[in-house]
Amino acid sequence: MFRALGHRNYRLFFCGQIISLIGTWMQSIAQAWLVYRLTKSPLLLGLVGFSGQIPIFIFAPLGGLFADRHSRHRTVIATQTTSMLLAFILAALTLLGNVRVWEVMLLAALLGVVNAFDIPTRQAFIIEMVVPEDLINAIALNSAMFNGARILGPAIAGITVAAIGEGWCFFANGASYIAVIIGLLLMTITPRERTVHTVSGLESVLEGFRFVWHTGPIRALLLLLGLVSLTGMPYAVLMPVFADKILHSDARGLGLLMGSTGVGALLATLVMAARREVRGLGRWIIFASSGFGLSLILFSFSRSLLLSVALLLPAGFCMLIQMASSNTLIQTMVPDALRGRVMSVYSMMFMGMAPFGALSAGAIAHHVGAPLTVALGGALCIAGSMVFGWKWPAFRGEARQLIVAQGMRGGEPPEEMNGQLDALSGRKNSSSSGH
């Protein structure tokens, strides 16, 4: 279950990231509570969420191109350092008592730009830290640390905000980046082979989009992921409203609600980490997206804090199963020469659709209330899973061929895949870099 930790580079990455991610979740909860405390507005909560994530949708393709053309190791060091500086700025503004909502929104947007480069690069960087046969396990462990932090971070943030205020959560997040930066600096990474790029950056970006669009299984996975991110994920943006207005709790209640989702997701990562093959993941995705939608509908009707916490457990479990299964299937089907650009599209669907969902959820909740907004999102998730389940059997053969062609390798695509890429790009000799 933990075999990817046998690789020194991944072990350093894992230990640093789990500390940093606890800080990230502390900042996320504290920032939401700060905005809600200052404004009492679901619409402004949605606007701040939109500001923090829309840059990912806009700039992720550039981030993916950068990941394919430059050192992923050095890029991650740069993005993590910049994120640390932004966290310290937000901490200083808050602790000095001068913070304004527009400043929170601006810093969230700047962090979103950084994440547009960080997320696809970190996703593509995994294959450089482990051997290909441990890729599934490494992706699952990544999810495990993300959701382990999701349990601890909100719980610590709820206590910290109630005791000494939001500013110290932001400061703790800034300090937590030191661990991951040290881990990255201690790594020994074999440089990838550099290739001469004969086409423009725009053409290279479009090559990644063409590969995604013309590869049926990947297109279907990303469309469902985008739908769930657009309609289902915004429930998290409305959590302060549920904690305060619906469940009559405070920051501690908000921490419990978000932590409960993390517990469910962590249980799902243990299930994923135990897997050694990709067979059957398509069916898992169908059931997981349906289960996520159903859990949200049931949660929207709850008026008890304990019942709401219990209902968010399966929501977190199903959400993680869909996300990790989609990530695993895509990573095993895509050639490394296109990995950064394809994972940038993954970032656009998983994170980049969320701002549109956050903005629309905030606006809808302003008019019809948070419970009905979340219930509608859950219903759309179920509808999307039904369409995916109807279409997926037609893509299984192609998915199997892509996985066999890659052979779980991290190198250049085989000759038959090169031919496919040439056909998609309308030219010979792909310009993208590989190992």
N, C-alpha and C positions, 0 to 999 in steps of 0.2 A: 504493500500500500504506500510505502514511502521510498520506493527505490530511486526516484529521481534525486533525492537528497544525497545519494551516494556520489554525485558529481559535485566537486568542490565549488565551481563557479555558481551552480544553481543553489547550493547550500548558503553561500554568502548572500546571494540575491534574496533568497527566501527569508533569512534571519533579519536582514535590513528592512525588507518590504513590510514584514508583519508589524514591526515597530512603527514604521512610517504610516501604514494604513490605519492603525489605531488613532493616530493623530489626525489623519484625514477625516475619519468618521466623527471624531470629536468636533472638528471645525464645521462639518456639514450640519450636525445637529445644532450647535451653538449659533451658527449663522442663520439658520431657519428661525430659531427662537428669537434671536436678536431682531430680525426684520419684523416678525409677528408682534413682538413686544413694542416696537416703535410705531407700528402702523395699524395693527389689528385688521389687516386687509388680506384676504385670500388672493386678490388680484395682484397685489404687490409681491406676495410670496411667489406667485407664478412668474412675474416679471423678473425677479431675481434669478429664479431657476432658468428662465429663458436666456438671460444674459450670460449665465455661466456655461451653458451648453451649446448655444447656437454657433459659437466659434468652431466647435468640433465638427459640426455639419459643414461649415464653409471651408475650413482649412485642413481637414483630415486628408483629402487627396494629396495636398502638398506634403503633409507629414509622411504619408506612405511612400511618396516618391523619394523623399529625403532618406527614409529608412532603407530603400533599395539601392541608393547611390552612395551613401556615406556610412561611416562606422556607427553601427547601432549602439555599441558600448559607449562611445563618447557622446552620442546624442542623448542617451538616457541620463548620463551624468549632468549634462547641461540643463535638461528639462527639470530634473529633480532639484538642482541648485536654484533655478529660477523660481520654482514653486515654493521653496523654503523662504526666499526673500519676500515674496508676496504675502505669505502667512505672517511674517514678522511685521510687515507694514500694517496689515489689518489689525494685528494685536496691539500695535502702538496706538493707532487711531482709537481703538475701543477703550484701552486702558486709560488713555488721556481724557476720555469723555467727550471727544469731539467727533465721533463717527456719525455719518449721515447715510441714509439709505442709498443715495446716488453713489457714494463712495464704495459701499459694499457691492453695488451693482457693477461698478467699473472694475474693481479688483476681481470680482467673479468672472467678468468677461476676459480680463487679461489671463487669468488662470485657465480659462477655456481655450485660449489660443495656445498656451503651453501644452495643455492636454491633447490638443489636436496633433501635435508632433510626438508627444510622449506615449499615448495609448497604442497607436499602430506600431511604433518602434519597439515598445516592450513586448507586444504580442509576437512580432517577428523575431525578436531577440531570443526567445525561449529555445528555438532549435539550435542556437549556437552554444547553449549551456549544457545540453544533454545529448545523448545519442538518440537517433530517430525512434528506436523502439521504446524509449521512455517518454516520448512526447505526450501521449495520452495522460500518463501519470503526472507529468509536470504541469499540464494544463489544469488537471483536477486539483493538484496541490496549490496552484495559484488561486483557484477559486476557494480552496479551503482557507488560505490565509486571508483572503479578502473578506470572507464571511466570518472567520474567527474574529477579525478586527471589527466587523460589523456588530458583533455581540458586545465586545468589551468597550469599543469607542462610544456608542450612544449611552451605555450605562454610566461610564466615567463622566461623559459630558453632562448628563442629566444631574449628577451629584455636584459637579464642579460649577455649573451655571447657577444652580440653586444656592450654592454656598458662597461663591466669590465672583460670579459673573462670567460673561461670555469671553471677555478678553484673554483670560488665562487659558482657555481652550485653544484660542488661536495661537498663543505663544507656545503651548505644548506641541501643537502641530508643527510649527516652524522648527522647534528643537528636534522633533522626531525624524526629520529629513537627514539629520547628521548621520544616523545609523545606516541608512540605505546608501548614502554617498560614500561612506567609508567602505562598505561592502563592495560597491562597484569599483572603487579604486584598488582594492586588494585582488581583484580578479586577474587571471591570466587568460587573455582572449587571443586566439589565432586569427590574424587579420584575414578577411575575405579577399579573394582575388579581385583586383580592380580591372574593369573593362572600359574601353573607349566608347563613349556614347555618341552615336552618329545622328540622333534625332533630338528634337527639342523636348524640354520638360513637359510641355503641354501634350505632345504626342505620346510620351511615356505614360502620363496620367490617363489619357484616353485608352491606352492599351489595357490598363488594369480594369477600367470600366467595361471595355468590350469583352474581356475574358469572363468577367462576372455575368454579364448579360447573356452571353452565348453559352454559358455552362449551366444547363438547366437545374441540377441539384443545388448548386451554390446560389443561384438566383432565387430559388424557392425558399431556401433556408433564410436568406437575408430579408426577403419580403415579409415572411412571418415574423422574424425578429423585429423588423422595423414597425410592423403593425402593433405588436405587443408593447414595444417601447413607447409608441405614440399614444396608445389608448389605455394600457394597463399600468405602466410604470409611474405615471404621474400621481398615483395614490400617495407616494412618499412625500410629494410636495405639499399635500393637504394634511399630513399628519399633525402639524401644530393645531390646525382647526379641529380635528377629531379629538386631540388631547384636551383642548380647552373647552370648546363649545359643546361637543357631543358627549364626551366621557368625563367632563368636569375634573380634569387632572391638571398637572403642571409640567415643568420640564422633566421631572422624574418619570411621569407617565409617558411623555414623549420618548424618553430613553428606553423604557420598557417595550413600547410598541415597536420601535425600530430594532431593538435588540432581539425581539422575538422573531422577526423576519430573518435576522442573521442566524439564529439557532436552527431554524428550518433549513436555511441554505447550507449551513455547515454540515448537517446530517446528510444532505444531498451530495456534498463533496466527498464524503467518506464512501458513499455508494459509487460515485464516479471514479474515485482513486483505485478502487478494487478491480475495476474493469481492465482487461488487457486487449480488447478488440473493439472495433467500431460496429460490428454487426448488431443490428437491432436498435441503433440510436435514433433512426428515423421514427420508429414507433414511440420511443420514449418522448420525443419532441412533441408528437401529436397529443399524447396523454398529459404531458406536463403543461403545455399551453392551455389546454382545456381546464386542467385542475387549478391553474393559476387564476383563470377567469372566474371559475366557480367560487374559489376562496374569497376573491374580492367582493363578489356579490353578497355572500354570507356576511362578510365583515361589515359591509355598508349598513346592514340591518341591526348590528349589535349596538346596544347602549350600555354594556357592562365592560369595564376595563379588563377584567380577567378573561371574559369571553373573547374580547377583541384580540388580546394577546395570544390566546389559544388559536384563533382563526388565522392569525398571521404566520403561524408555524408552517402549515401546508402551503401558504402563499410563497413563503421564502424557499421552501423545498422545491416546489414546481418551477419557480422562476429560475433557480440555479440549474436545475436539470436541463431546461430548455437552452439556457445561455451556454453552459459548458458543453452540452452535446453538439450544439450548432458550431461552436468554436472548434471542437475536436474534428468534426466531419470536414469542415472547411480547411483546416490546417493539414489534414491528411490528403486532401484532393488538389491543393494548389502547389505549383512548382515554386521553389525558393526564389527564382528570378523575379517572380511577381508577388512574393509573400507580403512585402510591406504595403504594396498598393491594394491588394485584395483585403488585407486586414484593415486598411484605412476605410474601405467601404463597410466592413464589419463595424468599425467604430462609428461610422455615420449612421448606420441602422440601429446600433445598440445604444449609443450615447447621443448621436446627433439628432435623432428624431425626438428625443426626450424634451428638448426645449419647446418644440411645437406643442407637445403634449402638456407640458407644464403651463404654458401660456393659455392654451385652450381650457385646461382643467380649472385654472384660476378664474378665468372669465365665466365659464359655465357654473362653477360653484358659487360665484358671486350672485348669480341669478336664481339658481335652483337648489343650491345647497351642496355641501361636500358629499353626503351619503349617496344621493342620486347620481352625482358625477362619477363616483367610483363604481357604482353598480353598472352604469352604462359602459364604462371602460371594460369591466369584466365580461359583459355580454359580447362586446366586439372581439375580445380575445378568444372566446369560445367559437364565434363564427369563423374567425381566421383559422383556427386549428382544424375546423371541419373542412374548409376548402383545401388546406395543406394536406390533410389526410386523404382527400379525394385525388389530389394530383400526385402525391409522392410515389405511389407504386410505379408510375410511368418513368420516374427518374432513377429507380434503383439500379438498373443495369448500367447506365452511364456513370453513376456514382461509383459502382464497383470497379469499372474500367479505369477511372481516374485514380482510385486508391491503389489498384494494382500497378498502374503505370508509375506512380510515385514511389511505390514500395516503401512508404514511410521514410523516404530519403530526404535529406536536406540539401541536396546538390542540384545541379542543372537538370532540367527535365529531360527524359529520354527522347530519342529521335522522333517517336510518334507524337509526343507532346509538342516538340518543337514545330512539327508540321502543323499541328492544330493552332499553335500561337501565331505562326506565320499567316495562316488563313484568316485568323481573327483580326490581325493587325494590318493585313493587306500588303505585307512586305516580307522580305527575307531578312534573316539575321537579326533577331531581337536584340535591342540595345540595352536591355536591363541587366544589371549585375547579378552574379550568383557567387557560390563558393568557388 
